[in-house]
């Protein structure tokens, strides 16, 4: 570890000896210790604190969140309090009909300043910094602000009417939260480090021990099932993802792709486009394993504290997927682009839908969502290359599917051939689009695309010329499929007849 790394990192140095012994950076060691501690402490909310007062449960969430923030980020943790304070002052002062827009602008400006500070002044010797939790907090304060804007504005117009199209969350927020409720919500330890974003009504239901799913309204005597099985499953998946990362990280490092900028390197001279794509797939899989590890562990923390119960499946199996960021198999085994992108960072997709997609005119919906998602992530050029490609691929894949899929539905062999081809195409398109996101910088990203002569970009542009067979409706599924690529966000949308996902953030570990 270099002097620059230690000069920058402000978190606790207590476990430096462990970092040196196991060979992991100190910031990651602190992150793992904090998350394991959170997993253990979360159990308190299901047993000793089950019948404690809401104020006491709020206080415990807030105190543990503040301690975790200071342990991992040191003096930088002050930003975890400044942004919520700024947003709360705006909630109290700005008019109800503009509070969502004002708080979105203020919080994104604050977050953008820290993104720029990191990008300009700090090296890449760390993988976890304060912008990660701030991205989660930005989601929380803006989603709450827009819900309050909708609800309070409607109350001013007609206190007896709630417009159904605004969704179930609007009617549940009838007033601005108290300071304790607000800061406990924004700094709750369960999802502070890496999400998923928890929406305010769900958090309040958790604090007040209210089961928000509809099934239990008719089964008052039925106790809430234990999350033990879900917790074990998700912790196991998190450990498996970490082991896969440790196994493959040294075999398929991303730094090899950066050699593409040097025309004399072996990668530039001797690697074929097919092998380069295969290597890029494996190296991005290694990066995804980091996200799988962090997100699954965070989901386990939520479930272990009692958050995330989402009713029962048709066969009576309890579902603990309301606080969910990722459907690993849904993403890795997707047979079409829409299913893959809908399975990634699902709660962030829901946040983008609520604060960007459904705000303003329909003509620029997709552009608003991609622009907000890009700025929310930061200002590295690789983000914008990925979102530009993702936007084209999203629309192009929808048009190709509409035009081509009916030709392969006549028999099982044709359908199997179609599914096989779309599976491979989805893997190729996803790898091609996401390499700049993990490389971050402009030169290696353009060099990577240059090895393929920007072929997928031109194919997507050609697919955009396919005429629409019929006017597509603005159904929830169509909306979800258009913007779900932006989160690199709660239930997975699998087909147009399945339910739309519920209302996640991203850990800055790339």
N, C-alpha and C positions, 0 to 999 in steps of 0.2 A: 504493500500500500504506500502510495506516494505522499509526500509532504502536502501537496496541493489537496489531496483527498481529505486528510485530517484537518487541514486548515479550514476547509469548507464545512465539513460535517459537524453539526452542533449538537447532535444527540448524545445520549449517555455513553460514556466510555467504560462503564463497569464491566461489560462483557468483551472487552478487547482481547483478553487472553483466549477466550473461546473462539473469537474470530480468527486469531492467528493460528490456533490449533487446527481448526477444521478447514481453513482456507477460503472462507466466505467473507465478503466485505462486511464491515461492522454494521452498516445501515440495514443490510438484509438480516443479519443476526438479530438486531434489535426488533425488526419488523416481525420475525418469526416468534420471538419471545413474547412480544406484545400480543400477537394474535392467539398464541397458545394460552396465555394468561386470560385473555378475553373469553376464550372457549370455556375455560374452567369457571370463571366468574359468572358467565351467562347462566349457568345452572341455578344460581341464587334466585333468579326471577321466577323459576318454576317451583321452588320449594320454600325456602325461608321467607322470601319476599312476595310470595303469591298473594297474600292477603294484606300486605302493607298498603298504606295510603298512597294515592297517586302522587302526592307531593314528594313522599319519600322515594318512590321508584324513579321519579324524574331526577331527584337529587343524586341518586346513586349512578344513574346513566351519565349525568353531566360530570360528576367528579371523576369517575373512571375514565371518561373520554379526555378530560383535561390532563390527567396523569399520563395516559398513553401518548397524547400529543407531545407533552414535554419530554417524555422518555425518548421518543423517536426523533424529535426535531429540535430540542433545546429551545434557545431563545427565538427561533423562527416560529415557534408555536403561537406567538402573539398574533400572527395573521389569522389563526383559527378563531380568535375572538373578535378581531377588528372587523372582518367581513360580516359576520352576523350582527354585530353592533350597528354598523352602517346601515345594513338592510332593515333592522328593526326601527331605527330612527326614521327611515323613509316610509316604512309601513304606517307609522304613527302620524306622519306629517303630510304626505302627498295625497291628492284626491283619490278616492276609491277607483274611479274609472281609468286612472293612468298608473296605478301603483305597480302593476305587473311589468309594464314597459319600462318604467323608471328603474325599478330594482334590477331588471334584466340588464339594462345598459350599465348601471353602476357596478354590479357584481362582475360582469364580463370585463369591464375596464380595469377593475382591481385585479382580477385574475390574469388579464393580459399583461399588466405591468410586471407581475411576478414571472410569467412565462418569458417575457423579453429579458428580464434580469438574469434568469437562469441561462438562457440561450447565449447572451452576450458575455457574461462574466464568469460563468462556471464551466468546468471541464466535464467530460463524460465519465469521470472516475467514480460516480455514484449512480445508483439505480433508483433510489427513493428520495424524494424531496417534498417540500411542503405543498407544491402545486397539486399533488395527488389528492390529499384530503380536501384541499380548497376546491377542486373540481367537484367533489361530492357535495360539499357545502353549497356551492353555487347552484347545483341542481335542486337542493332542498329549499333554499330561500326563494328561488324563482318560481318553482312549482307551487309553493305556498302562496306567494304573492299573486300569481295568476288565479289561483282558486279563490282567494279572498276578493280579488277584483271582480270576478264573475259573480260570486255570491253576494257581496255587499252591494254591488251595483244593482242587481236584481231586487234586493231588499228595498233599496231606495225607490225603485220604480213601482214595485208591488210586493209588499211584504208577505202576501199570501200565495205567491206564484213562484215556482222554480222551473225554469225552462228545462225539459227533459234532455235536450240535445247537449247540455253542458256536462252531463255525466253525473254519476252517483257521488263523486267526491265533493262536488260543489255544495250540495245541500248539507253536508256534514260540517262545514266550516262556517259557523254563524257569526263569529266575532274574531278579532285579532287576539292571538294567544297572549297569555300573561308572560312576563319576562322569564319566569322559571320554565314554563312549558316551551317557550320559543327556543331558549338556549339549550335546554336538554334535548330538544328535537334536533337542532342543528349539530350538536356535538355528541350525540349518543354514541357510545363506544362500539356498539355491535357492528356498525358499518362505516365508522369514521375513516378507517385507513384506506379502503379500496372499494367501498360500496358493498352491495347494491344500494342505489338511492331508495330510501324509504319515504313514502308520501305521508303527509301529515295525518290524514284520517287513520291510516293503518298504524302509525306510531301511537296515536291516542288510544285506539282500540287495544293495543298491546299494553299500554300503561294501565288502562282501566279494566283490563282482563275481559274485554268484550270480544266475543267471537263474531267476526264480521261476515263470515261465509253464510250463504243463505240456507244451507241444509239444516243447520242446527236450530233455526227458528221454529221448526216443527218437531224438534226432538230435544226439548229442554232438559230431559233427564239424562241425555247421552253425554258422558264426559268427553272432554277433548282428549284425543289419543296422544300417546307418548311420542315425542320426536326422536326417540333413541335410535330407531332403525334408520331414519333419514340422516341423523347426525353421523352415525357410523359409516353409512354409505358415502356421504360427502367427504368425511375426513379420509376415508380410504381412497377415494378418487383424488383428493388433494395430494396425498402421499405418493400415489402412483404417478401423478403428473410431475411431482418434484423429482422422483427417481428417474423418470424418463428424460427429464431435462438434464440431470447430472450425467446420465449415460450418453446422451447425444450431443451435448453442448460442445465438447472438445472435438468431436468428429466432424461436425458441420457448423463451424463458426461463421457468423455473419461477416466477419472481417474479410473473408475470402471474396465476397461479392464486391467489396470496396476496391479490390485490385482491378476491376474492370476499367477503371479510369486510366490505368497504365497499359498502353498498347503492347508493351514488351513483356507483360506478365504471362505466365502460363495459362491463366484463366482466359485472357483475351486471345491468345494465339491458338491454343489447342482444344479448348472446350467447345463442343458442338452446342447448338441451341437447345437440343433435347436434353443433353446432360446438364446444362446450366439450369434449365427449368426444373429438372429433378432435384438438383442440389438446392435450388431456391425453395422448393416445396419442403424439403427436409429441414432446412435452416429456419424457415418461418414456422414450421411445426414446433421446433425447439422453443421459439419465442412464445408461441401460443401456450405451451406447457406452463410457462410462468403465470400467464393469466388464469389458466385452469386451476393451478395450485392456489393462487391467491383468492380467486372468486369462490371456489368450492369451499375453502376454509371459512371464508366470510359468511357464506350461506349456512354452514354448520353452526357458526356462532349465533346467527339469528335464530335458527331452529332450536338450538339448545336453550335459548332464553324464552322461547314460546312464540317468537315471531315467525310468520310465514305459513301458518296453517291455512289451507285454501279449500276446505271442505273434503268431500269424498268423491272418488271416481265412481263410474257406473257399477263397478263390481264391489263397491264398499271399501276400497283401499283408501286410507287417508292420504291426502296430498299435502306436502310441505314445500310447495314451489312458488308461493306468492312473493317471497324475497329471493328471486333467482336472477342471476346474470347470464348464465350460460347453459345451453343444452349441448354438451360435448358431442354426443353421437349425432344429434340433429345437424350440427355444423360439419363434422368430419365426414359423415356419410350422406350428406344431402345430394339429391339427384337433380336439383335445380338451384339456380342462383338465389331465387326468392327465399326458399327454405333455409339456405345456408346463412344468408344475411339476417334473417329473422331470428336465428338461433344465437346470435352473437350480441352480447351486452344488451340484453333484452330490456332491462328497466331504463337504460339510457335512451333506447328507442322510444319508450313510452314518454319519457321526459321531453324529447325532441318533438314528439307529436303534440304534446300539450302546450308547449311554449312557442313553437314555430310553425308546425304544419297546419294547425287549425287556426292560426292567427293571420288575418289578412286575406287577400284575394287568392283564388285557386290557381291563377296563372303561374305564380312563382313559388308554389308550395315546396317543390323539390329543391329549388335553388336556395330558398330560405333555410331549409333544414341542413343542407350540406354546408352552407356558409357558416351557420351557427356552430355546427359540429366541428368544423375545421378550426375556427377561432377558439373554441372551447378546449381543443387539444393543445393548441400552441401555434407557433409560427415557423416551425421547421418546414422547408419546402416539400419534404417527402409526404407530409400530411395532405397537402393540397393536391399533389399528383395522384395520391390514392383516392381522394374524394372525387376528383375530376373523373378518373377512370371509373370509379364505382357508380357515379351518377349516370354515365353513359351506359355502362353494363346493365344497370338496373332497368332502364327504359328499353334498351335493346333486347335484353333477355325476355322481357314481357311481350314484346312484339313478335319475336321469333317463336316463342312458345304458343302464342295465340294462332300463328299462321301454320306452324309445322306439326304441333302435337296431334291435331285431329287425324292426320294422315297415318298415324301409327296405332290407332285404337281399334283397328279391325280384327286383330288376332293377338294371341299371347306372344308368339315369337316377335312380331313387330313391336309390341309394347316392351318386351324385354330388351330388344335392340335399342329402342328409344331411351329407356332408362339407363342402359349402359353408356350410351353416347353422352347423355346429359350429365351423368355422374363424372365422367372424365372431363367434359367441357367445364363443368363447375369447378373442379379442382384446378384446372389450368387457368381459368379466368380469375379465380380467387388468389392464386399464387402470383400471377402477373400483376394484379391490382395492388396487392398488399406489400410487395417487396419495398417500394419507396417508403411506406409507413414505418418500417423497421430500420431502414437505412438512414432515414431522416434527411440526409443532405442531398443537394441537387445533382452534383456531378456523378456520383455512382448510380443514382436512380436513373438519370438520363442514359448513362452508359448501359445499364441493364436493359432498358427499353430499346436502345439502339441495336443490341445484339439480336433482337427480334424484328428490327426495322419497323417498330411501332405497329406491328401487324394487327394485334387485337384491337387497337384503337381504330384502325381503318375498317376492320370488320364490323365493329360496333356502330361506327358512323354509317356504314352501308345498311345495317339492320334498322337504323332509325328511319330510313326511307320507306320501309315496308308500310303500306297504308293500313290504317285501323279498320278492322272488319265492322266494328260497331262501337258506339260511344260507351266507354267504360264508366261505370258508376263510381262515385266516391264512397265506396263501402269501407268499413274499418279495415278489411283485409287488404284492399287496394292501397289504402293509406299506409298501412304498416309495411307493405312490401316496397313502397317507394322510398321510405326513409330509414329502414332498419340497417342498411349498410353503414350509416354514419357513425355508429358507435364502434367502433373498433374494438339490454339497455333493458307482464312478468311471465306470462305463459307463451309458449311457442305457437306461432300460427303455421299450421301445416298445410291446410287447403282452404279454398274460399268458403267452404262450408263449416270449417271448424271455428272455434271461438278465437277472438282476437286476444293478444296477450295483455296482461295487466301492466300497470305503471311500473337502473344501474347506470357506474362510474368507472373510471379507469385508473388502475394503478400505474404510476409513472415508473415502469421498470424496464422500458426498452433501452 
